Amino acid sequence: MESSGNENRGRIKVSCEGHSFFYPISDILRLFTGKIPKESDGQVLCEGNEGDPDITVISRVEEDIVETSIEGAGERIFSKREDLRLPLNREVKRQLYFLLSGHFQKTFPWGSLTGIRPTQVARELSEETEMAGIYGVREDKAHLAFLTKDNEDRILMASDPSAIHVYIGIPFCPSRCSYCSFVAQEAPRKTELLPSYIDAVLSEMDMVLPKIGASIETLYIGGGTPTVLSEELFEEFISSVFSHPEFSRLSEVCVEAGRPDTFTEKKLQVLLDHGVKRICINPQTLCDETLVRVGRKHSARDFLDTYSMARTMGFSVINTDLIAGLPEETYEEFCDSLCRIIELAPENITVHSLSKKRRASLTREEIVRQEEEELSRIEKMLSFASGKLVKAGYFPYYMYKQKDTLGGHENVGYAKEGTECLYNVAMMSDQRSVLSFGAGGMSKRVFPEGEDMLHVRVERCSCIKDPIQYISNVKAMAEKKIGFFCE
Ligand code: SF4
């Protein structure tokens, strides 16, 4: 039931003096409250948690000092500018985290690391203990970040730094999962759009690909659920994609089959006929009650059947996604799903934590609440997954955190040695350029600025999210990308 008002909710007000780092401050407030802060007149305001008193925080940057304090409470953290090891925005954020952590007696596994990739921070540090000391990251998470960073770096070293990685997005699904925060449209209600959407994507590729001089190393077809297309349209689409000479020397192709209810033998055969042997089949959970609860229109049995069909047909690398923290799913149910997946021995297993974003209907209905009990349950699930997967011969090889993820938890890709998905590392590490086709895709160009992996500059180029708008503006989108990559 929705809360009727703010009677017992304290408000947190952060006054920014001498700086305007509103985003970093909002990130930390959101971490502690789960609410979306508002910025106005040099202040960031946020509804607090039930039962907490109002507090006013002063975040001050002066010529010789950076200081964060709670008005009237005597709580204060400060650093001399000359002693700072971090950029100012990160120091402001770090201080606010530690101040609120002490005030509310609350810590988070990743400390003040929000809105930044933990592996990137690990690259900037020499010791795991520094991550804990500087950012408040828990020891086991710091270890995970360093381990993942080492694996990311090893994988990137074997790839061509000047090559481009291509993503094609099909943002349609058979139904919308209640936790979805992507731009996915429900295909059953939008079937009439699918042929023109595919035409638009293919024409965008026709316009852009010949203009991109760089070689293309990997191709990832994701969504949504690309296999939501009818068999005929899927075949036409895949054949057209692979007719591009630019894709003749790919070292990896991955297709996100995603929802098991969209598979047919014919669609899988089309992929095999074009040499695609790497796919994702994502159950998210093997608990049927949860699958019904989150609006996925398939059962655990459907997943097991399609997994077995894909294996029998000869797919050699299969990724499966699981989510920790699905509504009302117990720790035992999550562990049971993970153990059953491990028994199947897919080459890759990706463990997500439930992301709480404003667009998801789950958030609107306030089904997911940021309660201590729930956070520690997700934490237990992630710890179980990490320990169990490492024991089963998987290692973490890429990681990302999404804004608003419940409790600031992480998403981690695990792989058996030699089966890692290079595209995922290229995309998530921000160390390689990515060219995206389709509605909502984000392209990025990476410019090396030094001899090591620490110094890269990343520029991004967004694309219209709405598929209908995308179809009507595809020429403009193509021109935008040509300008972005060729100038
Ligand atoms: S399958 Fe993925 S993209 Fe599609 S509705 Fe579910 S969460 Fe969203």
Residues whose N, C-alpha, C, O or C-beta is under 5 A from the ligand:
A	BS01	SF4	C173 S175 R176 C177 C180 F182 A184 G223 G224
